[in-house]
Structure formats: structure tokens, C-alpha cells
Amino acid sequence: MKSSLVLLAGCLTLLSSCGGGNQGTGAAPEYAVIQVQTTTANLTNSFPAIIKGKQDVEIRPMVSGFITQLHVDEGAEVKKGQVLFTIDQIQYQAAVETAKASVETAKAALDTQELTTKNNRELNKQGIVSKYQLDMSENQLAQAKASLAQAKANLVNAQRNLEYTEVTSPSDGIVGKIPYRIGSLVSPSITDPMTTVSDISSMYAYFYLTERNMLPMVKEGGTEREIVDRLPRVCLQLIDGTIYPDSGKVATISGVIDRTTGSMSVRALFPNPKHILRANSTGNIIFPNVLTDVILIPQSATTEIQDKKFVYVLQADNTVKNTEIQVYKLDDGQNYYVTGGLKAGDKIVIEGVQALHDGAAITPITPAEKEAAYQKALEDQKSGNIKTAFQ
């Protein structure tokens, strides 16, 4: 059994090195040849991305004081206007009461001065009060009105500060980390926010495209908005390798290329109805890349010299010509997408190319004929017809 396997391996090697049958008969060796045609290739590019909430709002206090109540916990889902924290209200309630009293005092002073001024106007008409005294009274009336306006403004400010003691959410979203607890002293100047509320109804995926990636997309020209509108929808590959069920749309493209990285910042918007996506998570943006009028050839048909790729093109006299080709930078691991060097209708050798040289004569056969000959040889070897196997 072992000797039979060795013999089979030797026969296969001989077939591959000679390019097919007809060896020893003087005829040109057989090589499988295909006729190439143009096609459309649906490729994809993958770019690392970081996920952010559509709106991440830092919650900071507008007044100073000790936290007396926490109304939510980390990770809670909140609505716009919902109270998150309560800051000690005693001093701010007292300020409101003081401001209200000041308003009442100013109103009384204004009423008194209005009566005085009204009386002085009548007395001035009778010549009892001088013009100077009347002017002084009018000025005191204006001052009383201004004092009342200032008192009302102070009341509004005190009421607003009292309202600020209840720290509310500016939008719907999810509560982030809460570094401050009951009893903590907070103020408008604190370094860390009280928390962050992330609107995750929709999420932004931030990634970068190189100048080379972007060039085909902007060649058609137009405004930034028109370029964005032409871009295809994109997919998001999650950290576990699965594809997020909803596709996204590129929302913005940075108009400036980063000098240090040669890339442009891109932001894609994804719906997030089930809250699967969370802020600061990571993934990969899958960007569709459609190539039209390209030729698909097997990688086994190519040779490589100094980073240049070549194929053997069949000529009219059944000789082959070593021809340089240009291929797209992405491939599927088995085929190349040829963008230059070949045209539709050309015939190329697809196997045994390492044994060929420029100008070599071959007997072209189809891949089906090649496979049939191979299967026949296997049958002959299996039946013990070693003399006819792999001729």
C-alpha cells in the first residue's frame, strides 16, 4: 500500500512538471488555458472604528453645594428633564425668600415715591413746590422703579439657582459613570462631570480613510454633502466578529487630511433601537468597494518577479508570451482582480506556469479536458495500468 502511494505521488509530480500528456512524443506539452472576460467585483474594505453616542452630554452643576440625593444609578435609562441629582437646597431656598422680601420692600418704596411725586407735581403747578424739588422727586421715583427692577432680577436669579439644585438630564439617554455620591461637594468648577448622559438611540462610528481610499470617491467632484450622499451604506462588524443587523450611512467626512497620518476622519450613523451598541465600544466598518470591468484570474496563473506579477498569454501560433499585469490591492486569497495588462478575450495559461518561459510552445486544452485526463490517469493507476497512467 505504501509503495502504491509513493508511486502515485511520483506520477502526479511528473504530470504537473510536464504540464500534461504528450511527453516523449515530440508534441508540445498540454497546458490548461482559459479565456478571460471582464466582470464586476463586489469587494469590501475594513476599517477599525470606535463607537460613540449620537450625543454624549457631560452633566455639570450650575451651583455649588453638597449632594443630598441621587435619583438614578449608573447605566439607568433616563428621559429629557428627569432629575438626576439634588444639591442641598437650604441656602438657595433662603436666598429666594430674601429676594421675595426685597421685592416687596421695593414695591412699597415705589408706591410711596409715586404718591410723593404725584403730589409734588400738583404743588408745582400751584407754585408751592419749586422746579428743583419736583425734579428731585422725579429722580427718586425713577430710582425706586430701578430698585424694584433690580429686586425682581435678584429674585429671578435666586429662583433659578434653586432650580439648579435639581440637576436634570438634557436629553434622553443612558447614565454613565457617577464619580460623586451623597455628601460630595460639587461646584461649577469641578474637574470631572457628575456623570455623562449618552443618547444611544442612534450611534456614531468614527473611523479613518486614507487619501488613497478617498480618492476614487471624490473624483466625481461636488460638494462635501454631495460626496457623502453618493457613498454606499456601510456595515459594522462587532467585536465578536458578527455583523450588526442594521446598516449605517456615512454622515460626515473631514475636509482636511491629517498631515501626520495621511487620513481623513469619517463618521457613520447607525440606528440603535435595541441598544446593542454602547459608547466607547469598538468594531470594524465594512465599506463596500465595487470594481467594474475587471478580470478575475486564479493566482496559480501568475508568477512574480520583484513585486511585479506576470501571466503567460497564449498567442495565435500556440506559443506563450510572458505579460506583466496590474492587480487590485485586495484579493480573496485564491484569485486576483486584474486592472491592467489583459483584455477581454485574451487566453492565459492557468497551471504549471513555473515550468514555462517566454515563447514556449504548448498544446492548449480546457480545464475540463485537463481534469478529464487527470481522472483517467487516476483510474488507470487504480486499475494497475501503470504503463498508460499519466502518459
Secondary structure, 3 states (H helix, E strand, C coil): CHHHHHHHHHHHHHHHHHCCCCCCCCCCCEEEEEECCEEEEEEEEEEEEEEEEEEEEEECCCCCEEEEEECCCCCCEECCCCEEEEECCHHHHHHHHHHHHHHHHHHHHHHHHHHHHHHHHHHHHCCCCCHHHHHHHHHHHHHHHHHHHHHHHHHHHHHHHHHHCEEECCCCEEECCCCCCCCCEECCCCCCCCEEEEEEEEEEEEEEEEHHHHHHHHCCCCCHHHHHHHCCCEEEEECCCCECCCCEEEEEECCCCCCCCCEEEEEEEEECCCCCCCCCCEEEEEEEEEEEEEEEEEHHHEEEECCEEEEEEECCCCEEEEEEEEECCCCCCCEEEEEECCCCCCEEECCCHHHCCCCCECEEECHHHHHHHHHHHHHHHHCCCCCCCCC
